[in-house]
Amino acid sequence: MIVGQVTCNLATMDAWRAAEVPDLPGSGVEVRLRDTATGKLTVAAGGHRATLYACGITPYDATHMGHAATFTAWDLLVRAWLDAGHEVVYAQNVTDVDDPLLERAERDGEDWRELALRETERFRGDMEALRNLPPTYYIGAVEAIPLIDVFAERLAARGALYDLDGDIYFARAADQKFGALSGPGTVSGLSVADMTELAAERGGDPDRVGKKDPLDPLVWRGERPGEPAWDSRFGAGRPGWHVECAAIATEYLGQSFDVQAGGTDLVFPHHEMSASHARVADGGQAFARVYAHSGMVAYQGAKMSKSLGNLVFVSRLRAAGVDPMAIRLALIAHHYRSDWEWTDAVLAEAQARLDRWRAAVARALVAGTPAVPAADAVLATVRERLADDLDSPGAVAAIDAWADAVLAGPDGGETGGAALIRDAVDALLGVAL
């Protein structure tokens, strides 16, 4: 890596330790997700091998509840896939060099590399505490630069790139299917004017003079004074955001994979552009079969965002003594596609639910559960709810009903059902009781 005249190396990314997942009797139900492009419920895994790409963090201020909700949703998908007998291959990136990271480092007078490493480590700790299963491949943009370079060369070979004052852009006109995710005819139904406005808000530069099309995205940013830069076939510089994910996803999951996941704020331009890059680079091959997008989490009346500063951090709640399982329950009490607001009451309700579930399991393990919903029926309901577009609120409600019946009923009976409930909550919902 070249930073000015300084050569240095960043460590290869490691994920975090995986929680043990209990084995459950029987087999789970195939998950169907609401595909963002079509609005239809679609079987998420196309074969025995289930593949998922989730766009990761830009590590300059992690992990707030919006991050936590999004990655916990994909963890539910992974757990449901495993329960259904799939081999799961999950890739997630870390955009450890990008404008927001560099701007934050400059603002705080900090080396951007130290900032990225510290916040990535904080994210790992939060994911492990929330018991989100780690990705198979956890790839930083910096370590992926060689493969991004090779990927971009394939775009160039197809005539899809052009130079503008040392910056390399992708010509969206090279992709006849551009707009397949978010354009007219899709659920999002964005017009070119809508796309242009969103591109300006979300890291694009539609007003730059000299571009062939305002929506053309940056693939390689030529070196600027004081900015990190790496050698490439296009000269010194650093990669754009969209090409990063396209290159990583296709390298580790193949030209076509099952699910591309992220927040709704990534539908356009990020996921649209990444898919477009991949289609052109690979000769029209499909990118993701299904697109899944999580809703936004608000706080104090506005979407939780770094720009507004209205953030609630997992690490700060943990430091204050909040049980990570209560945080997780607060997250999965909301459907992943819904927009909702984090409040003290939401956390208090989740803590009360956690206490109630633990008390019910403890009581049932000792006293038995003679007059409550049968554990195998509860397990079946949880599986059915998760298979229906990750309906975690419905799954939570099934456990609520069982716990309430245990705590309200008499002692006596068999105790085996409690162990099954405990294992089901652990394996499928990721909550350790």
N, C-alpha and C positions, 0 to 999 in steps of 0.2 A: 504494500500500500504506500502511496506517495502522498505526503501532506507537505506541500511546499518542497523542501529538499530533505525532509525527514522520512525515513523508511521505518515502518513499524508493523506489527501484526496484532490482530485481535483474536482472542480465543474462539474456537469453534463452539457454537451454541450447544448447551445441554438443556434438556427439559427438567422436569422435577420428578421426585419419587412417586411411584404409583401406589395408590391405596389398594389393598387386597379386595377383590370382588367375590363375595360368597357365591357358591354354586346353588342354583335353584332347581327344583324338580320341574320336569317338562321343558317346554320351549316357548320362547316369546313369540309375539305376533309381528309380522312384517310391518315396519313403520311406513306410513304414508305422510308426506309433507306437502304443504301448500306451495306449489311452485310459483315463484314471484312472476315469472314471465307469462304463465298461462292462467294463474289463479285456480288451477285444478289440483286436487289431491292426487299425488303421484307416488308410486312405490319408490322409496328412497334408494334402495340398493338394487342394482341391476343384476347381480349374481352373488355367488358365495363370498367373493371379495368385495367388501363395502369400502368405498373410498370417499374421503372428506378432505376438503381444503377450507380452512378457516383463516381469514385475514387477521393477522395479529396486531400487536400494539406498535405504536411509535413511542419508544420508551423515554419520555421526558417528564411524565407525571402520572405514574400508574400506582395502584389500580383502583379506579373509582367504580361506583355501583353499576354504571352503564357497561363498563368492561365486564364486571363480574356476572351481570345478568346474561350478557351475550355468550360468554364462554361456558357458563353453566348450562345454557340451553343446548349447546353442541355436545356437552358432556352427557346430557340425557339421551341424545341421539346415539352416541357411542355405546352407552350402557344398554340401550334397547337393542341395538344391533348385536352386541355380544350375546345378549340373552336369547336372541333369535338364531344364534349359531353361526353368525358371520365371522369371517376373518376381517378385522378392521385395520385399515391403513389410513392414518390421519396425519396430514401435514399442516403446519402452521408457521407463518413467517414472523420475523421481527424486523420492522423497518428501522434499523439502527443507524441510518444516516438519511436525513431528509431536512427540508427547510425548517419545519417547526422545532425539531431537535436542535439544529444549529442556532436558531434564533433564541431558544431558551438558554442554551449554554452561553451565548454571548451576553444575554441580559444579566445572567447571574455570575458572569466572570468565571465560568467553569469550563474545563476541557470537555468537549462534546463526547469523547470516548468514555470518560469517567461517568458522565451523566447517563449515557446509554447503558453502561454496565451496571450501575447502581439501580436504576429503575427496572431493568430487566430482571435483576435478582429479586427485587421487591415483588415483581409480578409473579415470579416462580414461587416465592414463599406464600403469596396469597392464593395461588391456584392449588398448591399442595394443601394448605389449610382448609380450603373449601372442598377438598377431595375431588377436584376435577381430574380425570385421568389424563396423563400427559400424551401429547402427540407422538406418533411414531417418528416423525421427522420435525425437528424444531430448528428452523433455518434463518439465520440473520442475513440481511441484505448485503452486508459487507463481505461475509464469507461466500455469498452467492454471486459476486460480481463476475468471476470467470464464466459461469454458466449463463449469466445474463448477457455477457458479451457474445457468446456463441449463439444464443437465441436471437439477439438483435441482428447478427449477421444473416440469419435466415430471413428475417424481415427485409433486410437490405437486398438480398439476392432475389427477392420477389418484387423489387421495385417499390416497396411500401414506405421507404424512408427518404427524407430529404434534409439537407443542411441549411440552417438559417443562422448565419453569423457564428458558426462553430457549435451551435446546438443542433441536435438531431431530433427531428419530429417524425411521427407516424402519420401518414396520410389516411384519414378514415375512409376516403373514397376507394382505397384498395380492398375494403371489405364490403362485399355486396350485401352481407347480412347484418351490417351495423344497425343497431336499434332493436335487435332480436330480443333483448332483455327488457328494455325500458322505453322503446320508441312507440310510435303509433301502432295500434293493433295489439299491444301488450296490456297487461293490467295497469302498469304505470302510465302508459299513454302519453309520454312526454313529446312535446313538439320540439323542433329545432330551437325555438326561442327559449323554451323551458330548459333544454339541455345547456344552452349557452349561459343562461343565468346561473344554473347549478355549477357549471364548470368554473365560473368566476368565483363562486363562493367556496369551492372545495378544491382549491389548489391548482386550478388550470389558469391559462392565460389567453382567453379568447380575443382580447383586445390587442395582442401583440401584432405589430405591423410586419408584413412580409410572409405570414403564414398562408398556406394554400387554402386552408379552411379554418375558421375560428375554433372549431372543436378539435382540431388535430392536437394530440397530446405529445408531451415531451418524452422521448425515449432515452436520450443521453444529454446531460447538461455539461457543456464545455467548462473547463476549469476557470474559476474566478479567484482573484487574489484573496488569500486568507481562508479559502474553503478547502476541505479535503478533496483529493482527486486521486483517481486510479488510472493506470494505463489501459487503453482499449484500442481496438482497431479503428475507432472513431477519434482517437486522440485522448489526451488526459481529461478526466471529468468524473462524473458520477451518474448512476442510473436514475431514470424517472421512476415514479411510484408504480404505475400500472404494469410496466414491463417486468418489474421485480416479481410481482405475484404470478404473472403469466409464465415466466421462466421457471420459477420454483415449482409451481403446481404441475406443469407438464413434465418437468424433470423427475419428480418424485412419485407422481400418480399416473403419468401417461397422458397421451393426447386427449383422451376422453376419460372422465371420472364421474362419480355419482353426484356429489353435492358440493356446491360452492356456498359457503355460509359467511354471514357478516351482519352488521347492523343495517337498518334501512337507509342510513345515510351513505352507504357504499353502493347502492343500486346504480346510481349514476353520479359521477362518471366512472368510479373505480372498477366495478364489476363489468360494466358494459365495455370499457376500454380493454381490460385484461382479456376478456373473451374474444374481443375483436383481434387483438394482437395474436392470440393463440390460433385462431382460425386461419389467419393469413400465413403465419409462420409454418403451420403444419398442413397447408394445402387444402383448407376448407374443412378439416376434421372438426368434429364437435369439441367443445370445452366441457363444461359441466352439463349433466343431464337435467339436474334440478337445482334451483336457486332458493335458498332459505334465508330469510332476513328477520332479525329480531327488532322489536320496537325500541323506542327511546325511553330512558328513565329520567324523570324530572326531579327537581329539588327546588323548593321555595318558589314554585310557580313557573319555572322555566326548565327547558331541557338541560340536563346535566352536561356541562361542557367545559373544557379547559379554557376556552376563550372568555366565558362568563365567570369562571372561577367558583361556580356553585357546585362544588364537588364533595362527595362523601367517600372517604377512602376506606377500603377494606383493612389496610394495615393499621390505620388509626383506631378503628373499632376494635381490632384484635388487641392492640396495645392497651386499650381501655378496659380490657377484660371481657369483651363480648365473645360468646361462644361462636366459632365459625359455623357451626351447624345451625344456629339461629339465623345467621346471615343467609346461609344457603336456603333455609326454609322460607325466608322472606322473599327470596328471588323466585323460587319455583312455585310459590303461591300465586304468581301471575303467569298468564300464558305468554310464551316467548314472543309472540307477534304483537302483543298489546303494548300500548304506551301507558305508563303509570308513574306515580310519584312516590319517591322515598320520603318517609316521615318517621318520626320517633314512634308513632303508633303502629306503623307497619312492623318495625323491629320488635316492639313490645308484644304484638300479637304472635309473631314468629317464635319468640322466646317462650311464651305461654304454651304454644302448640308443642314445641320441643319438650318442655317439661311434662306436658300431658301424655305425649307418646311414650316418653321414657318411664313415666310412672305406670302407665298401662302395661307395658312390656314387663316391667319388674314385678308388678302384681300378678300378672298372668303366669309368669314363669314359676311363681311360688304357689299361687292359689288355684290356678287353672282357669279356663274360660268356657263354662258350660253353656251360656246363653247369649253368645255374641256371634256375629257373622263368621262363618267358617273361614279359616286362614287360607285354604286353597281357593275359595271363592273371592276373597279379597285380593289375592295374588293375581287371579285371572282378570279382575277389574282393573288393577293397576296396569297390567300389561296391555289391556285393551285401550285404556285411556292414553298411554304413552304412544301406542301405535297410531292413534288418531291425531296426527299433527302435533305430537308431543304435548298432549293435554295434561300438563302437570297439575293444574288446579283440580281436575277431576280425579287424578291419582291421589292427591293429598286428601281430598274429601273422603275417599274410600278408607284411608287410614284413620282419619278423624272419626268416622262412624264406628270403626272397630274399637278404637281407644275409648271413646265415650261409653260404649256398651260395656267394656271391661270395667271401667271405673264406676259405673252405675250399678253393675250386677253383683250377684252373690259370689262368694268364694266357692271353689270346688270344681272338679272336672279335670280334663286332660291339660297338660302344660305344653305339649309339643307345638300347638298352633302359634304360641307366642314367639318361639324361636323362628318359625317360618316368616312371621310378620317382620321380626327384627331383621332377618336376612334379606327379605324383599325390599324393605325400606333402604337398606344399605346398598344392595346390588343395583337396584333400578332408580332410586331417587338420590343415591349418594349420601344419605344422611346416616351417620353412625349414632345408634342409640345405646 
